[in-house]
Amino acid sequence: MKLAQRFKKENKIDEAEEIYREFWEKTPEGFSEFDKTSFSWLLYNKYIKNNDDLDEITENAELITEVKKQQNQSKDSKYPCPYTLTVLKVLELLNKNNDFEEVVMWAEKINPDYLSEKASDFNGRKYPSNKEKYYSQLTKALLKLDDIDTCYELSKEALELEELTDDTWFNWRLAKCANELGEYDEAIDYLKKMIAKKPDWYMKAEIANSYYFKGDFENSLNYAIDAVLTPAPSESKVNVYSLIADLIEDEYPEEALKHRYLEYSIRLNKEWNIDDRLTEEIENAGLDTENTQYWKIEKELKGFWNDLKYKNQEIQYGIISKILPHGKAGFIQAEDGKSYYFKKYEFKGSNDELHEMTSVSFYLEEGFDKAKNEVKMNAVNIHTI
């Protein structure tokens, strides 16, 4: 052991590792706690820390968890634990590899009561605690495995962490679980908290589903339209197009068919499974069943989506009062005297027209001011007049 320590100190890692492994195989009872810690750190630094080879990592992680016990860092996390860092790295890589059952198995090696809840701080930025990382990786896998009850319970626990750095994905998983459990109002509450901070298309799509399951078709349609108008690859929204078709079928049968054709064309283009009933509907309508140019169908529908989104809103008027230095956003001074923030992609005119004192029409939509941590109305769908 002294020779191994000397080799390690001299940075002769391979020689030190060879001695450690040989003695561990023959006489593991001869290892002191110091030896176990030293051997574990050697393995962690060599095979775990900066490695992405899952097979090599899991092989050596098995050895580390055999050699070293998990330290109780719930009260004092001053000294890092190679056991904990190793298992957390394995959980992360297994999730990336979609090995969700393996994630659950490896998570059983962790005692969550021993994990630190203290977030780390580097250059003024907060990074998640080990306990937050554990909950994040495990709840992600549980949701993928449809273990709804456990995912729901652990996500709730995660939100109670004293130094939680990001509640977004825990709220998301709670919303997904609540929908599966039929608790649609609860799911909507979680989703609305997130949409204010993270107005991504899939958040809006999920809340559209919640309202649909609840039987509130008007709100479901509003959020579904918001989802398809939010920038993202068209193919990712294929299920939202199907939902909109169901919601508008009675009032707008022609547009409903066009949404189903959009879904069909995307699936055909991507060589995804196509339901027989969808194929039959497209054939019976006399549409081209070989059409894979879905973007042309989407372009035809964008005007319809905008008409639906803003049909019950009052149009606003004003002038562009300021363009921010980076050119990606600005402010509009409205006729009512209020100033509204906007993002460049909401301006529908040419770049030559995007300057101060340009007269515009616009609509209002809720947005989240990260600097002030509050919901505010933003200008959207901006046109020159």
Secondary structure, DSSP 8 states (H G I E B T S, - for coil): -HHHHHHHHTT-HHHHHHHHHHHHHH-GGG--HHHHHHHHHHHIIIIITT---HHHHHHHHHHHHHHS-----SS--SS--HHHHHHHHHHHHHHHTT-HHHHHHHHTT--GGGS----EEETTEEE--HHHHHHHHHHHHHHHTT-HHHHHHHHHHHHT-TT-S--HHHHHHHHHHHHHTT-HHHHHHHHHHHHHH---HHHHHHHHHHHHHHT-HHHHHHHHHHHHHSSS-GGGGHHHHHHHHHHHTTT-HHHHHHHHHHHHHHHHHHT----HHHHHHHHHTT--TT---HHHHHHHHHHHHHHHHHTTS--EEEEEEEE-TTSSEEEEEETTS-EEEEEGGGB-S-GGG-STT-EEEEEEEEEEETTTTEEEEEEEEEEE-
